[in-house]
Amino acid sequence: MSENVKSGLDLAVIGNCVLGGLVDRAARLVWCCFPDFESDPWFNALLGGEDPDQGVFAIDLDGFERSEQFYQRNSAVLTTRLYSDDGSAIEVTDCAPRYKQFDRTFRPTMVVRRVRPLAGTPRVRVRLRPTHDYGAAVPERTRGSNHARFIAPDLTLRLYTTIPLSYVLSERWFLLEQDEYLILGPDESLTESIEATAVRMIEQTDAYWRGWTRSLSIPFEWQEAVIRAAITLKLSNFEETGAIIAALTTSVPEAPDSGRNWDYRFCWLRDSYFVVNALNRLGATKTMEGFLRYILNIVSSAPDGYLQPVFGIGLDEHLYERKVTSLPGYRSMGPVRVGNQAYTQIQNDGYGSVVLAATQCFFDCRLISPGGVELFRRLEALGEQARLRFDQPDAGPWELRGQQKVHTYSSLMCWAACDRLARIARHLGLEDRHGFWRSEAERLRSVILERSWNERVSSFVESFEGEDIDASLLLMHELGFIDAQDPRYLGTLAAVERELKKGNYLYRYHAPDDFGVPETAFTICTFWYIDALAAVGRREEARELFEHMLSCRNHVGLLSEDLHPETGELWGNFPQTYSLVGVVHSATRLSKSWEALE
């Protein structure tokens, strides 16, 4: 992994499928929303400017000089070791508890931290400085007999710790002579000692993730990269409803001072399909089942089958976008946005995304409740929308705010909805519906082939009768629309290379948008390119480029949305599910088989 670039996104994720936090290399919790992904970030130092003094939960080591940070093997439990200039050292272990309890998954809105002396006579201090209302206010603080409470109008958090409370509340330096524990979570009483509670939570959380990882069907090569990507994708699943968020953060800019600062803490139908597909490839099908429950609740509220592109994790439809002035932004590069106006856009690819995400449940015999006729009938409502909208203008997969076109990718996904409905209908023995959807799929395919092909550039183009190229065209083969050896696909791949490739990276498009010409490469697009290279037989090129992309991950194996093509620095919201999906897809496609052991 890259050590030559100092990135503000050298962060590790802790989480439990309800909340997620980001811990930097100095063991500071710099981002965490309570009580769930899209709530108020009580710890928001990530967006607090160059040197924030609020919104942080820090364990400081006196004379701090360097650190090491890594996950426990096959786990979401994080370890950070801090070393001082006098030779002393400490180890901080972090987790958000998640494990089986009373025949259900226990996942409280809680962060548990253990601080352990490793060498010398370390002096440490705790700086626990939550804020609320996006940094605009500081919660009231009260002290109990063995705990402290942080009180805001909508939420109260309680801290239990084995460290003297007076040291914590006054941020006093003290000698660390034994293991100490901090538990920050709901305003509830503990039923056992602080130490016993924290130790049990850390150990059982670690055991849970090792067991979950053991159930994965992973490729022979690049196993550690795939496991880390899979765990992080799972951590992006709001398990209570089945929603899958695009990223944990808001307003990390896609490029320096670009204004491309968006809130990604919501569930995009498009992104969710890719996540479900990646986890399905690894055998983690429960996420698909949960997402389908989420989608069915959405569809039940839309009798005509119309879908907006993005929803809140609790099925919220109105994600009003606003700017907050109380936080200066990542590296002081505002604005900080809360909410996402994309919910008002027309994006016609969502129908195919949902149908594709649901398709496996009709064919996978491992599932307890495989898809049947009732689910198929519900999906047909989405198919109706797809067949009617496939040649209508929309904002496209890149959510352009200032223009609408008939985007080829959206049309492809509408075709995919009809194509998969035909396959499902045949599987269910519904021959009349199979005939209908197969006929519609062929009709859409014929129109798309005619209107998205540009003879002048010998390539498919990003919109009907258009001229421009975009990276989503590489998915035409992946979706089963066209064979990888078809001259038209080979021509499209050549056009993408010519227009969008810069060094080892791929841009999503080159045409100016609402903010000008994109400055950074969109990470998932490079993985799409890798998969396309493999599909057309350029396997060694694909493997070499994939190895390079793995080297672009941060020190714990994570990726954001974008990469700077010259510096390799990570930009955009973090960790980005799209990008980690690329790791899984490319690894499973390119890996040698397990028979290589023989």
C-alpha positions in Angstrom: 0.0 0.0 0.0 1.1 3.5 -0.7 3.5 5.0 1.8 4.8 7.9 -0.3 1.7 10.0 -0.2 0.5 11.7 3.0 -3.3 11.7 2.7 -5.9 13.2 4.9 -7.8 10.0 4.2 -5.3 7.8 5.9 -8.2 6.6 8.1 -9.5 3.3 9.3 -13.1 2.4 9.7 -14.8 1.0 12.7 -18.5 0.1 12.7 -21.2 -2.4 13.3 -23.9 -1.9 10.6 -25.6 0.9 12.5 -22.9 3.5 13.0 -19.5 3.9 11.5 -16.5 5.9 12.7 -13.1 6.9 11.2 -9.9 6.7 13.2 -6.8 8.4 12.1 -3.2 7.2 12.5 -2.9 9.0 15.8 -5.8 7.0 17.3 -8.2 10.0 17.1 -11.8 9.3 16.3 -12.4 12.1 13.7 -15.7 11.2 12.3 -18.7 9.4 13.8 -22.4 10.1 13.5 -24.8 9.2 16.3 -27.0 7.3 16.5 -26.7 6.1 12.9 -24.9 6.7 9.6 -26.9 9.8 8.4 -27.3 11.4 11.8 -25.5 14.4 13.3 -21.7 13.8 13.4 -20.8 14.2 17.1 -17.2 13.7 16.0 -16.6 15.8 13.0 -12.9 16.9 13.1 -12.5 15.5 9.6 -14.5 18.5 8.4 -13.2 20.9 11.0 -10.5 22.5 9.0 -6.7 22.3 9.1 -6.3 21.9 12.9 -9.6 21.3 14.6 -9.9 21.4 18.3 -13.4 20.1 18.6 -15.3 17.1 17.3 -12.6 14.7 18.3 -12.2 11.7 20.6 -8.4 11.4 21.0 -6.0 9.3 23.0 -2.8 11.4 23.1 0.7 10.1 23.9 3.1 12.6 25.3 6.0 13.0 22.9 4.2 11.2 20.1 6.6 10.5 17.2 5.2 7.8 15.0 2.4 5.2 14.8 1.4 1.8 13.3 -2.2 1.0 12.5 -3.8 -2.3 11.4 -6.9 -4.4 11.7 -6.9 -7.6 13.7 -6.8 -10.5 11.3 -10.1 -10.9 9.3 -11.8 -8.5 11.7 -13.2 -5.0 12.0 -11.4 -4.5 15.3 -8.7 -1.9 14.9 -5.3 -1.5 16.6 -3.3 1.6 16.6 0.2 1.7 18.2 1.6 5.0 19.2 5.4 5.5 19.9 6.9 8.4 21.8 10.3 10.0 21.4 11.4 8.7 24.8 10.8 5.1 23.8 7.5 4.6 25.5 4.6 3.2 23.6 0.8 2.4 23.9 -1.7 0.4 22.0 -5.3 1.6 21.3 -7.9 -1.0 20.3 -11.1 0.3 18.9 -14.4 -1.4 17.9 -18.1 -0.8 17.5 -19.6 -3.9 19.2 -21.3 -6.5 17.0 -21.9 -10.1 18.0 -24.7 -12.6 18.6 -26.6 -12.2 21.8 -30.0 -13.8 22.8 -30.3 -15.3 19.2 -30.0 -11.9 17.6 -27.2 -9.6 16.4 -26.3 -7.1 19.1 -25.1 -3.8 17.5 -25.5 -0.9 19.9 -24.7 2.7 19.0 -21.5 2.4 20.9 -17.7 2.8 20.6 -15.4 0.8 22.8 -11.7 1.7 23.3 -8.9 -0.1 25.2 -5.6 1.7 25.9 -2.7 -0.5 26.8 0.9 0.3 27.8 3.4 -1.4 25.6 6.8 0.1 26.6 8.4 2.5 29.0 6.4 4.8 31.2 3.9 6.4 28.8 2.0 9.5 29.7 -1.4 9.9 28.0 -4.4 12.1 28.0 -8.0 11.7 26.7 -9.6 14.5 24.8 -13.3 13.8 24.4 -14.8 16.7 22.7 -18.1 15.9 21.0 -20.2 18.6 19.3 -23.7 18.5 17.9 -25.7 20.3 15.2 -22.9 19.9 12.8 -20.3 21.5 15.1 -22.5 24.5 15.9 -23.0 23.5 19.6 -21.3 21.7 22.4 -23.4 19.2 24.5 -24.0 19.9 28.1 -21.7 17.8 30.3 -22.7 16.3 33.6 -20.9 13.9 35.9 -22.3 10.9 37.7 -20.8 8.6 40.4 -18.9 6.6 37.8 -19.8 8.0 34.4 -20.1 11.3 32.5 -23.1 12.3 30.3 -23.0 14.5 27.2 -26.5 16.0 26.6 -27.9 17.5 23.5 -31.6 18.2 22.7 -32.0 15.1 20.6 -29.5 12.7 22.1 -27.5 11.9 25.2 -24.4 9.8 25.2 -22.9 8.3 28.3 -19.2 7.6 29.0 -18.0 4.8 31.2 -14.3 4.5 31.9 -11.8 2.9 34.2 -9.7 6.1 33.9 -10.4 8.6 36.7 -13.2 10.7 35.4 -11.5 13.9 36.6 -8.5 13.1 34.3 -10.8 12.6 31.3 -13.0 15.7 31.9 -10.0 18.0 32.6 -7.9 16.4 29.8 -5.2 15.8 32.4 -1.9 14.0 31.4 -1.4 10.8 33.5 0.8 7.8 33.6 -0.6 4.8 31.9 0.3 1.8 34.1 -2.3 -0.8 33.1 -5.0 -1.5 30.6 -7.7 1.2 30.7 -11.1 1.2 29.0 -13.6 3.7 27.6 -17.1 2.9 26.6 -19.1 5.7 24.8 -22.7 4.9 24.0 -26.4 5.1 25.0 -27.4 6.7 28.2 -27.9 3.4 29.9 -26.5 1.6 32.9 -24.0 -1.3 32.6 -24.9 -4.6 34.1 -21.3 -5.6 34.9 -18.0 -3.9 35.5 -16.6 -1.5 32.9 -13.5 -3.7 32.3 -15.5 -6.9 32.0 -18.0 -5.3 29.6 -15.3 -3.8 27.4 -13.2 -6.9 27.2 -16.2 -9.1 26.4 -17.3 -6.7 23.7 -13.9 -6.5 22.0 -13.4 -10.2 22.1 -16.8 -11.2 20.9 -16.8 -8.5 18.2 -13.4 -9.9 17.0 -14.8 -13.4 17.0 -17.9 -12.4 15.1 -16.0 -10.9 12.3 -13.6 -13.8 12.1 -16.6 -16.1 11.8 -18.2 -13.9 9.2 -15.1 -13.9 7.1 -14.7 -17.6 7.4 -18.0 -18.0 5.6 -16.9 -16.0 2.5 -16.0 -17.7 -0.8 -12.9 -15.8 -1.7 -10.5 -16.0 -4.7 -7.2 -17.7 -4.4 -5.2 -14.6 -5.0 -5.4 -11.2 -3.2 -7.3 -12.7 -0.3 -6.4 -10.0 2.3 -7.5 -7.2 -0.1 -10.8 -8.9 -0.8 -11.5 -9.7 2.8 -10.9 -6.1 3.8 -13.1 -4.8 1.0 -15.9 -7.3 1.9 -15.8 -6.3 5.6 -16.0 -2.7 4.8 -18.8 -3.2 2.3 -20.7 -5.0 5.0 -20.1 -2.2 7.4 -21.8 0.1 4.9 -25.0 -1.9 5.3 -27.6 -0.3 7.7 -28.8 -3.7 8.8 -31.9 -2.4 10.6 -33.7 -1.7 7.3 -31.4 -3.3 4.7 -30.2 0.0 3.2 -26.6 0.3 1.9 -24.9 3.7 2.1 -22.6 5.0 -0.6 -20.0 6.2 1.9 -19.7 7.1 5.6 -18.9 10.8 5.0 -20.3 14.0 3.6 -18.4 16.8 1.8 -15.0 15.3 1.3 -14.3 17.0 -2.1 -13.7 15.0 -5.2 -10.8 17.3 -6.0 -9.0 20.1 -4.2 -11.2 23.2 -3.8 -13.5 21.9 -6.5 -16.9 22.5 -4.8 -17.7 18.9 -5.7 -18.7 18.2 -2.1 -21.7 15.9 -1.6 -23.4 14.0 1.2 -23.0 10.3 0.5 -24.6 8.9 3.7 -27.7 7.6 1.8 -28.8 4.6 -0.2 -28.4 5.0 -3.9 -30.2 2.2 -5.8 -27.3 2.1 -8.3 -24.5 1.8 -5.8 -26.4 -0.7 -3.7 -26.8 -3.1 -6.7 -23.0 -3.1 -7.2 -22.5 -3.8 -3.4 -25.1 -6.6 -3.4 -23.5 -8.1 -6.5 -20.0 -8.0 -5.0 -21.1 -9.6 -1.7 -23.1 -12.2 -3.6 -20.0 -13.2 -5.5 -18.4 -13.9 -2.1 -21.4 -15.9 -0.8 -22.6 -13.2 1.6 -26.2 -13.3 0.5 -27.8 -12.0 3.6 -27.1 -8.4 2.5 -29.1 -9.0 -0.6 -32.0 -10.4 1.3 -32.0 -7.4 3.6 -31.7 -5.0 0.7 -34.7 -6.6 -1.0 -36.8 -6.0 2.1 -35.7 -2.4 2.0 -36.6 -2.1 -1.7 -40.0 -3.8 -1.3 -40.9 -1.3 1.3 -40.0 1.4 -1.2 -41.9 -0.2 -4.1 -45.0 -0.7 -1.9 -45.1 3.1 -1.5 -44.8 3.6 -5.3 -47.7 1.6 -6.8 -46.9 2.8 -10.4 -43.3 1.6 -9.9 -41.6 5.0 -10.2 -38.3 5.2 -8.3 -36.3 8.2 -7.3 -32.6 7.4 -7.4 -31.7 7.8 -3.7 -33.4 7.3 -0.3 -32.6 7.7 3.3 -31.6 4.7 5.3 -35.0 4.7 7.0 -36.8 5.0 3.7 -36.9 8.8 3.8 -37.8 10.2 0.4 -37.0 13.9 1.0 -33.3 14.4 1.5 -33.3 18.2 1.4 -29.8 19.6 0.7 -28.4 22.5 2.6 -25.0 24.0 3.4 -23.8 24.3 7.0 -21.5 27.1 7.9 -20.5 25.7 11.3 -17.8 23.4 9.8 -15.2 24.8 7.5 -14.9 21.5 5.6 -12.2 18.9 4.8 -8.9 20.8 4.9 -11.1 23.9 5.0 -12.3 23.2 1.5 -16.0 23.8 2.0 -18.9 23.8 1.5 -20.2 21.2 3.9 -23.5 19.8 2.6 -26.1 17.9 4.4 -28.7 16.1 2.4 -28.6 15.4 -1.3 -30.7 17.1 -3.9 -30.2 14.1 -6.3 -33.3 12.7 -4.8 -35.3 15.0 -7.0 -33.5 13.9 -10.2 -34.8 11.6 -12.8 -32.3 8.7 -13.1 -33.7 5.9 -15.2 -31.1 3.3 -14.4 -32.6 2.6 -11.0 -35.2 0.2 -12.3 -32.5 -2.1 -13.7 -30.4 -1.8 -10.6 -33.2 -3.1 -8.4 -34.2 -5.9 -10.7 -30.5 -7.0 -11.1 -30.0 -6.9 -7.4 -33.1 -9.1 -6.9 -32.4 -11.6 -9.7 -30.1 -14.0 -7.8 -32.7 -14.6 -5.1 -34.9 -16.4 -7.7 -32.1 -18.8 -8.7 -30.0 -19.3 -5.5 -31.1 -22.6 -3.8 -29.2 -21.7 -0.6 -31.7 -19.0 0.4 -34.3 -19.7 3.1 -36.9 -17.7 1.2 -36.1 -17.7 -2.5 -38.0 -15.3 -4.8 -41.4 -16.4 -6.1 -44.3 -15.2 -8.2 -45.3 -12.5 -5.7 -41.9 -10.8 -5.8 -41.8 -11.2 -9.5 -45.1 -9.3 -9.8 -43.7 -6.5 -7.8 -40.6 -6.3 -9.9 -42.8 -6.2 -13.0 -44.0 -2.7 -12.0 -40.4 -1.6 -12.2 -40.1 -3.3 -15.5 -43.0 -1.3 -16.8 -41.3 1.9 -15.9 -38.0 0.7 -17.5 -39.6 -0.1 -20.8 -41.4 3.2 -21.0 -38.4 5.3 -19.8 -35.5 3.7 -21.6 -35.4 6.4 -24.3 -36.3 9.4 -22.1 -33.8 12.1 -20.9 -32.4 11.8 -17.4 -29.5 13.0 -15.3 -27.6 9.9 -16.0 -25.3 7.8 -13.7 -23.1 10.8 -12.9 -26.1 12.9 -11.6 -25.5 15.9 -13.8 -27.4 18.8 -12.3 -27.5 21.2 -15.3 -28.4 18.9 -18.2 -30.5 16.0 -19.3 -29.9 13.5 -22.1 -30.9 10.0 -23.0 -27.9 8.4 -21.4 -26.8 5.1 -22.8 -26.1 3.6 -19.4 -29.6 4.4 -18.2 -31.0 2.8 -21.3 -28.8 -0.3 -20.8 -30.1 -0.7 -17.3 -33.7 -0.4 -18.5 -32.9 -3.2 -21.0 -31.3 -5.2 -18.2 -34.5 -4.9 -16.2 -36.6 -6.4 -19.1 -34.0 -9.0 -19.9 -33.8 -10.3 -16.3 -37.5 -10.3 -15.9 -37.7 -12.5 -18.9 -35.2 -14.9 -17.4 -37.0 -14.9 -14.1 -40.4 -15.5 -15.7 -39.0 -18.5 -17.6 -37.5 -19.9 -14.4 -40.9 -19.6 -12.7 -42.7 -21.2 -15.6 -44.6 -18.1 -16.5 -44.3 -18.5 -20.3 -46.6 -15.7 -21.2 -44.7 -13.2 -19.1 -41.4 -14.6 -20.4 -42.6 -13.9 -24.0 -43.6 -10.4 -23.1 -40.4 -9.4 -21.4 -38.2 -11.1 -23.9 -39.9 -9.2 -26.7 -39.5 -5.9 -24.8 -35.9 -6.6 -24.1 -35.2 -7.2 -27.8 -37.1 -4.1 -28.8 -35.0 -2.0 -26.3 -31.8 -3.6 -27.4 -32.4 -2.9 -31.1 -33.1 0.8 -30.3 -30.0 1.1 -28.1 -27.7 -0.5 -30.6 -28.9 1.9 -33.3 -29.1 5.2 -31.3 -26.0 4.9 -29.1 -23.6 3.8 -31.8 -21.5 6.5 -33.4 -20.0 5.4 -36.7 -17.7 8.4 -36.9 -15.8 7.5 -33.7 -16.4 3.7 -34.1 -17.7 3.5 -30.6 -20.8 3.6 -28.5 -21.3 7.0 -27.0 -22.6 8.2 -23.6 -26.0 9.4 -25.0 -28.3 8.7 -27.9 -27.0 10.5 -31.0 -24.2 11.9 -29.0 -20.5 12.4 -29.5 -18.9 12.0 -26.1 -17.4 8.9 -24.4 -18.0 7.9 -20.8 -16.6 5.0 -18.7 -20.0 3.4 -18.0 -19.9 2.1 -21.6 -17.4 -0.5 -20.5 -20.2 -2.2 -18.6 -22.1 -3.2 -21.8 -20.3 -6.5 -21.8 -20.6 -7.0 -18.0 -24.4 -6.6 -18.2 -24.6 -9.2 -21.0 -25.7 -6.7 -23.6 -22.9 -7.3 -26.0 -20.1 -9.8 -26.4 -16.7 -8.7 -25.4 -15.3 -9.8 -28.8 -17.9 -7.9 -30.8 -16.0 -5.3 -32.9 -18.3 -2.6 -31.6 -17.3 -3.3 -28.0 -13.6 -3.5 -29.0 -14.0 -0.1 -30.7 -15.7 1.3 -27.6 -12.8 0.1 -25.4 -10.3 1.7 -27.8 -12.3 5.0 -27.6 -12.4 4.9 -23.8 -8.6 4.3 -23.7 -8.0 7.2 -26.1 -10.3 9.7 -24.5 -10.5 8.8 -20.8 -7.2 7.1 -19.8 -4.6 9.2 -18.1 -1.6 7.1 -17.0 -2.9 4.3 -14.9 -6.3 5.8 -14.2 -9.6 6.3 -15.9 -11.8 9.4 -15.8 -15.6 8.9 -15.8 -15.9 11.4 -18.7 -14.0 14.3 -20.3 -16.7 16.7 -21.2 -17.2 19.7 -18.9 -20.1 19.4 -16.4 -21.7 21.8 -13.9 -18.3 22.3 -12.2 -16.0 22.3 -15.2 -13.8 19.4 -16.4 -13.2 16.7 -13.8 -9.7 16.9 -12.2 -9.5 13.5 -10.6 -10.0 9.9 -11.8 -13.1 8.1 -10.6 -11.8 5.0 -9.0 -14.5 2.5 -9.9 -14.0 3.4 -13.6 -10.4 2.1 -13.5 -11.7 -1.2 -12.1 -14.3 -1.3 -14.9 -11.4 -0.9 -17.4 -9.5 -3.7 -15.7 -12.5 -6.0 -16.1 -12.9 -5.0 -19.7 -9.2 -5.7 -20.4 -9.7 -9.2 -18.9 -12.9 -9.8 -20.9 -11.2 -9.0 -24.3 -8.2 -11.2 -23.5 -5.7 -8.6 -22.3 -5.3 -10.5 -19.0 -1.7 -9.6 -18.2 -2.4 -5.9 -18.7 -5.4 -6.3 -16.4 -3.4 -8.0 -13.7 -0.7 -5.4 -13.8 -3.1 -2.5 -13.5 -5.0 -4.3 -10.7 -1.9 -4.6 -8.7 -1.2 -0.9 -9.2 -4.7 -0.1 -8.0 -4.2 -2.2 -4.9 -1.1 -0.1 -4.2 -3.3 3.0 -4.2 -5.3 1.9 -1.2 -4.4 3.5 2.1 -2.4 1.9 4.8 -5.3 -0.3 6.0 -6.5 -1.3 2.5 -9.3 1.2 1.9 -10.2 3.5 -1.0 -12.2 6.7 -1.4 -14.2 7.8 -4.5 -11.4 9.4 -6.5 -7.7 9.4 -7.1 -5.5 12.2 -8.2 -3.8 10.9 -11.4 -0.5 12.7 -10.7 0.0 12.3 -6.9 -2.1 9.2 -6.3 -3.8 10.9 -3.4 -7.2 9.8 -2.3 -10.1 12.3 -2.7 -13.9 12.1 -2.4 -16.1 10.6 0.2 -14.7 7.7 2.2 -14.7 4.7 2.3 -16.4 4.5 -1.1 -18.4 1.3 -1.6 -18.2 1.7 -5.4 -14.4 1.6 -5.2 -14.3 -1.4 -2.9 -16.7 -3.3 -5.1 -14.1 -2.8 -7.8 -11.5 -4.6 -5.7 -13.9 -7.6 -5.2 -15.0 -7.8 -8.9 -11.5 -7.5 -10.4 -9.9 -10.0 -7.9 -12.6 -12.6 -8.5 -12.3 -12.2 -12.2 -8.5 -12.2 -12.4 -7.4 -14.6 -9.7 -5.9 -18.0 -10.4 -8.2 -20.8 -9.4 -7.8 -22.7 -6.2 -6.7 -25.6 -8.3 -3.4 -23.7 -8.6 -2.5 -25.3 -5.3 -2.5 -28.8 -6.9 
